Amino acid sequence: MTGIKYFKAPPTVYVIKYRKGEPVRKGTGLSFFYYAPTTTLVAVPIGSSEAPFMIEQVTEDFQQVTVQGSVTYRVTDPERLAGLLDFTLGPVGGGYASEDPKKLPQRIINLVKVIIQREVKARDLRGALGLQEGLAEIVEPQMLENREMRSLGIEVLGVAVMAIKPGPETARALEARAREQILKEADDALYDRRNASVEQERKVKENELNTEIAVENKQRQIQDARMNAQRALQEREQEMETARQEFEIQQEEKRKTLVDLAAINARKEADAKAYGLQVMMGAFATADNKTIQALASIGMRPEQMIASAFQGLAENASKIGELSITPDLLNNLIKRA
């Protein structure tokens, strides 16, 4: 029974069992006993695999850069790949009998390298460094359309570019330049802040001046309004004073007319009285004294008549011999006085 062995493959390995040069069994995840002297086993991994790469390339301006990344792939046609590369298992230890399985990732990396070299070589240093974000999107479609990849039965699942780095000296130069640029931007930012502060201060001053001007204009408007109101009040008072004076003038003119009329009337009354007196005096001129006295005594009070009698006695004193006046008569006269 020497030479009989047992083989068991995981689900991610496609196994082809050959006997006498003919495939007798194939599939994924197979397990079986086999006779080693007459059996050949081919095992092709069909799970996804990742191949990291680091590619050095010179840019258009002769600057060296290093591109780091990885490509993920899987075998879609294991039988085709097994026909192109040797995936035969060795008789001892279960390893491969050839180096072809180990060379497969390098063949894929070489295809990626060709595409990356073409893209980097067509750009200067800054353009190449800026490819980090979009280089994977450039490489992946070209790998999917690559004729060699299709002939091997391999599908590229994805390409990732982790970094694109310049050489050490170039990196230091870029760092220095970037540092100077950052410092310049910092200075510019400081100057911008200062200018913004000055501009803001100017705007504040301008707003303050505009506010003062607006306040002055408003105060001037208020003063003008007050002056206009005062002027209107004065004009109104002047109109009222003028109206009052005109009214007084009219009243004075009316009074003057009344006075003139009163004077004319008084003159006429005086003329009438003078004419009456003249007529009366003319009548008295022809009358004797006794008649005049008799007329004058008409309406006199008793004491006036007594006084007139004493006056007549006085005028005829030379003709009177003796005159007796009793005390009672004198007392009565004094009491009446």
C-alpha positions as CSV (number, residue, x, y, z in Angstrom):
1,M,0.0,0.0,0.0
2,T,3.0,2.3,-0.2
3,G,2.3,5.5,-2.3
4,I,-1.3,5.9,-1.5
5,K,-1.9,9.4,0.0
6,Y,-4.8,11.6,1.0
7,F,-5.4,15.2,-0.4
8,K,-7.8,17.8,0.8
9,A,-8.1,21.3,-0.8
10,P,-9.7,24.4,0.7
11,P,-12.7,26.1,-1.1
12,T,-10.4,28.8,-2.5
13,V,-8.2,26.3,-4.4
14,Y,-9.2,24.8,-7.8
15,V,-7.8,21.2,-8.0
16,I,-7.2,19.2,-11.2
17,K,-6.3,15.5,-10.8
18,Y,-4.3,13.9,-13.6
19,R,-3.8,10.3,-14.1
20,K,-1.6,9.1,-17.0
21,G,-1.7,12.6,-18.5
22,E,-5.5,12.9,-18.5
23,P,-7.6,14.9,-16.1
24,V,-9.9,12.6,-14.1
25,R,-11.2,15.0,-11.5
26,K,-11.4,18.7,-11.0
27,G,-13.1,21.3,-8.9
28,T,-12.8,23.4,-5.7
29,G,-12.5,22.1,-2.2
30,L,-12.0,18.4,-3.3
31,S,-10.7,15.7,-1.0
32,F,-9.7,12.2,-2.1
33,F,-7.1,9.4,-1.9
34,Y,-4.7,9.1,-4.7
35,Y,-1.8,6.9,-5.8
36,A,1.2,9.2,-5.9
37,P,3.4,7.3,-8.5
38,T,0.7,7.6,-11.2
39,T,-1.1,10.8,-10.2
40,T,-0.4,14.5,-10.8
41,L,-2.2,17.2,-8.8
42,V,-2.5,20.8,-10.0
43,A,-3.8,23.4,-7.4
44,V,-4.6,26.9,-8.6
45,P,-5.7,29.5,-5.9
46,I,-8.8,31.3,-7.0
47,G,-9.3,33.5,-4.0
48,S,-8.4,37.2,-4.1
49,S,-4.8,38.0,-3.7
50,E,-2.9,41.2,-3.1
51,A,0.4,42.1,-4.6
52,P,2.2,45.1,-3.1
53,F,4.6,47.1,-5.3
54,M,7.1,49.9,-5.0
55,I,8.1,51.5,-8.3
56,E,10.9,54.0,-8.9
57,Q,10.5,56.3,-11.9
58,V,12.1,59.5,-13.3
59,T,9.7,62.3,-14.1
60,E,9.8,64.6,-17.2
61,D,12.1,67.0,-15.4
62,F,14.5,64.2,-14.4
63,Q,13.4,63.9,-10.7
64,Q,13.1,60.5,-9.2
65,V,9.9,59.5,-7.4
66,T,8.8,56.3,-5.7
67,V,5.2,55.0,-6.1
68,Q,3.9,52.7,-3.4
69,G,0.7,50.7,-3.7
70,S,-0.9,47.4,-4.3
71,V,-3.0,45.5,-6.8
72,T,-5.8,43.1,-5.8
73,Y,-6.6,40.3,-8.3
74,R,-8.2,36.8,-8.5
75,V,-8.1,33.9,-10.9
76,T,-11.3,33.6,-13.0
77,D,-10.2,30.8,-15.3
78,P,-8.0,28.4,-13.4
79,E,-7.8,25.8,-16.2
80,R,-6.5,28.4,-18.6
81,L,-3.9,29.7,-16.1
82,A,-2.9,26.1,-15.3
83,G,-2.3,25.6,-19.0
84,L,0.0,28.6,-19.2
85,L,1.8,28.3,-15.8
86,D,3.0,25.3,-13.8
87,F,0.9,24.9,-10.7
88,T,1.8,21.2,-10.2
89,L,2.1,20.2,-6.5
90,G,5.5,18.6,-5.6
91,P,5.7,15.0,-4.3
92,V,7.0,16.1,-0.9
93,G,5.6,18.6,1.6
94,G,2.7,19.7,-0.6
95,G,4.6,22.7,-2.2
96,Y,4.7,23.6,-5.9
97,A,7.1,21.8,-8.1
98,S,8.1,25.1,-10.0
99,E,8.5,28.8,-9.3
100,D,5.7,29.9,-11.7
101,P,3.1,30.5,-8.9
102,K,5.6,32.8,-7.1
103,K,6.3,34.7,-10.4
104,L,2.6,35.4,-11.1
105,P,2.3,38.4,-8.7
106,Q,5.5,39.9,-10.2
107,R,4.1,39.5,-13.7
108,I,1.0,41.5,-12.7
109,I,3.1,44.1,-10.9
110,N,5.2,44.5,-14.1
111,L,2.1,45.3,-16.1
112,V,1.1,47.9,-13.5
113,K,4.7,49.3,-13.6
114,V,4.5,49.8,-17.3
115,I,1.3,51.9,-17.0
116,I,2.6,53.9,-14.0
117,Q,6.0,54.6,-15.7
118,R,4.2,55.9,-18.7
119,E,2.0,58.3,-16.7
120,V,4.8,59.5,-14.4
121,K,7.3,60.1,-17.2
122,A,4.8,62.3,-19.0
123,R,4.7,64.8,-16.1
124,D,7.0,67.0,-14.1
125,L,7.7,66.5,-10.4
126,R,4.8,68.5,-9.1
127,G,2.5,66.9,-11.7
128,A,3.7,63.4,-10.7
129,L,3.2,64.1,-7.0
130,G,-0.3,65.3,-7.7
131,L,-1.1,61.9,-9.3
132,Q,-1.6,60.2,-6.0
133,E,-5.3,60.8,-5.8
134,G,-6.1,59.9,-9.5
135,L,-3.4,57.4,-10.5
136,A,-5.4,54.4,-9.3
137,E,-8.3,55.5,-11.5
138,I,-5.9,55.6,-14.4
139,V,-4.2,52.3,-13.9
140,E,-7.3,50.1,-13.0
141,P,-9.2,50.5,-16.3
142,Q,-6.1,49.8,-18.3
143,M,-5.4,46.6,-16.3
144,L,-9.0,45.4,-16.9
145,E,-8.6,45.9,-20.6
146,N,-5.0,44.3,-20.7
147,R,-4.8,41.5,-23.2
148,E,-2.3,39.5,-21.3
149,M,-4.4,39.6,-18.1
150,R,-7.4,38.2,-20.1
151,S,-5.2,35.5,-21.6
152,L,-4.0,34.4,-18.2
153,G,-7.6,34.3,-16.9
154,I,-7.0,36.8,-14.2
155,E,-9.3,39.7,-13.2
156,V,-8.0,42.8,-11.4
157,L,-10.3,43.7,-8.5
158,G,-8.7,47.0,-7.6
159,V,-5.5,49.1,-7.6
160,A,-4.5,51.3,-4.6
161,V,-1.8,53.9,-4.6
162,M,-0.7,54.7,-1.1
163,A,2.0,57.3,-1.7
164,I,4.1,59.0,-4.4
165,K,7.3,60.2,-2.8
166,P,10.2,62.2,-4.2
167,G,13.9,61.4,-3.5
168,P,15.4,62.5,-0.1
169,E,17.2,65.6,-1.4
170,T,14.2,66.6,-3.6
171,A,11.9,66.1,-0.6
172,R,14.1,68.3,1.6
173,A,14.1,71.0,-1.2
174,L,10.3,70.7,-1.5
175,E,9.9,70.8,2.2
176,A,12.0,74.0,2.4
177,R,10.1,75.5,-0.4
178,A,6.8,74.4,1.1
179,R,8.0,75.8,4.5
180,E,8.9,79.1,2.9
181,Q,5.5,79.1,1.1
182,I,3.7,78.4,4.4
183,L,5.7,81.1,6.2
184,K,4.9,83.5,3.3
185,E,1.2,82.5,3.5
186,A,1.4,83.1,7.3
187,D,3.0,86.5,6.7
188,D,0.4,87.3,4.1
189,A,-2.3,86.2,6.5
190,L,-0.8,88.4,9.2
191,Y,-0.7,91.3,6.8
192,D,-4.2,90.5,5.6
193,R,-5.4,90.5,9.2
194,R,-3.7,93.8,9.8
195,N,-5.1,95.3,6.7
196,A,-8.5,93.9,7.6
197,S,-8.1,95.5,11.1
198,V,-7.1,98.8,9.6
199,E,-10.0,98.5,7.1
200,Q,-12.4,97.7,9.9
201,E,-11.1,100.6,11.9
202,R,-11.5,102.9,8.9
203,K,-15.0,101.7,8.4
204,V,-15.8,102.3,12.1
205,K,-14.3,105.8,11.9
206,E,-16.2,106.5,8.7
207,N,-19.4,105.2,10.3
208,E,-18.8,107.4,13.3
209,L,-18.2,110.4,11.1
210,N,-21.3,109.6,9.0
211,T,-23.2,109.3,12.2
212,E,-22.0,112.7,13.4
213,I,-22.8,114.2,10.1
214,A,-26.2,112.7,10.2
215,V,-26.7,114.0,13.7
216,E,-25.5,117.4,12.7
217,N,-27.9,117.4,9.7
218,K,-30.7,116.3,11.9
219,Q,-30.0,119.0,14.4
220,R,-29.7,121.5,11.6
221,Q,-33.1,120.3,10.3
222,I,-34.5,120.6,13.8
223,Q,-33.0,124.1,14.2
224,D,-34.4,125.1,10.8
225,A,-37.8,123.7,11.8
226,R,-37.7,125.7,15.1
227,M,-36.6,128.9,13.2
228,N,-39.4,128.4,10.6
229,A,-41.9,127.8,13.4
230,Q,-40.7,130.9,15.3
231,R,-40.7,132.9,12.0
232,A,-44.2,131.7,11.3
233,L,-45.2,132.6,14.9
234,Q,-43.7,136.1,14.5
235,E,-45.4,136.5,11.2
236,R,-48.6,135.5,12.8
237,E,-48.1,137.9,15.7
238,Q,-47.1,140.6,13.2
239,E,-50.3,140.0,11.3
240,M,-52.3,140.0,14.4
241,E,-50.6,143.3,15.6
242,T,-51.2,144.8,12.1
243,A,-54.8,143.7,12.3
244,R,-55.1,145.1,15.8
245,Q,-53.6,148.5,14.7
246,E,-55.8,148.6,11.7
247,F,-58.8,147.9,13.9
248,E,-57.7,150.7,16.4
249,I,-57.1,153.1,13.5
250,Q,-60.6,152.3,12.3
251,Q,-61.9,152.8,15.8
252,E,-60.0,156.1,16.1
253,E,-61.3,157.2,12.8
254,K,-64.8,156.4,14.0
255,R,-64.2,158.2,17.3
256,K,-62.8,161.2,15.3
257,T,-66.0,161.2,13.2
258,L,-68.1,161.0,16.4
259,V,-66.0,163.8,18.1
260,D,-66.4,165.9,15.0
261,L,-70.1,165.3,15.0
262,A,-70.2,166.0,18.8
263,A,-68.3,169.2,18.3
264,I,-70.6,170.3,15.5
265,N,-73.6,169.4,17.7
266,A,-72.0,171.2,20.7
267,R,-71.3,174.2,18.6
268,K,-74.9,174.2,17.3
269,E,-76.2,173.8,20.9
270,A,-73.9,176.7,22.1
271,D,-75.1,178.8,19.2
272,A,-78.7,178.0,20.2
273,K,-78.0,178.8,23.9
274,A,-76.2,182.0,23.0
275,Y,-79.1,182.9,20.8
276,G,-81.5,182.2,23.7
277,L,-79.4,184.2,26.2
278,Q,-79.1,187.0,23.7
279,V,-82.9,187.1,23.3
280,M,-83.3,186.8,27.1
281,M,-80.8,189.6,27.7
282,G,-82.6,191.7,25.2
283,A,-85.8,191.1,27.1
284,F,-84.1,191.9,30.4
285,A,-82.6,195.1,29.1
286,T,-86.1,196.7,28.7
287,A,-87.4,195.4,32.1
288,D,-87.0,197.2,35.4
289,N,-85.1,195.9,38.4
290,K,-88.1,194.9,40.4
291,T,-89.5,192.8,37.6
292,I,-86.1,191.1,37.3
293,Q,-85.9,190.5,41.0
294,A,-89.4,189.2,41.1
295,L,-88.5,186.8,38.2
296,A,-85.3,185.8,40.0
297,S,-87.2,185.0,43.2
298,I,-89.4,182.5,41.5
299,G,-88.6,179.0,42.8
300,M,-86.2,180.3,45.6
301,R,-86.1,178.5,49.0
302,P,-87.1,180.4,52.1
303,E,-83.6,181.0,53.3
304,Q,-82.7,182.4,49.9
305,M,-85.7,184.7,50.0
306,I,-84.7,185.9,53.5
307,A,-81.2,186.5,52.2
308,S,-82.6,188.5,49.3
309,A,-84.7,190.5,51.8
310,F,-81.7,191.3,53.9
311,Q,-79.8,192.4,50.8
312,G,-82.7,194.8,50.0
313,L,-82.6,196.2,53.5
314,A,-78.9,196.7,53.1
315,E,-79.3,198.6,49.9
316,N,-82.0,200.9,51.6
317,A,-80.3,201.2,54.9
318,S,-80.2,205.0,54.6
319,K,-83.9,205.0,54.4
320,I,-84.5,202.8,57.4
321,G,-84.6,204.5,60.8
322,E,-84.6,201.5,63.1
323,L,-84.7,197.7,62.5
324,S,-85.3,195.0,65.2
325,I,-84.2,191.4,64.5
326,T,-85.3,188.8,67.1
327,P,-82.9,186.1,68.3
328,D,-85.4,183.4,67.2
329,L,-85.1,184.6,63.6
330,L,-81.3,184.4,63.7
331,N,-81.3,181.0,65.3
332,N,-83.6,179.7,62.6
333,L,-81.4,181.2,59.9
334,I,-78.3,179.6,61.5
335,K,-79.9,176.2,61.8
336,R,-80.9,176.3,58.1
337,A,-77.4,177.2,57.1
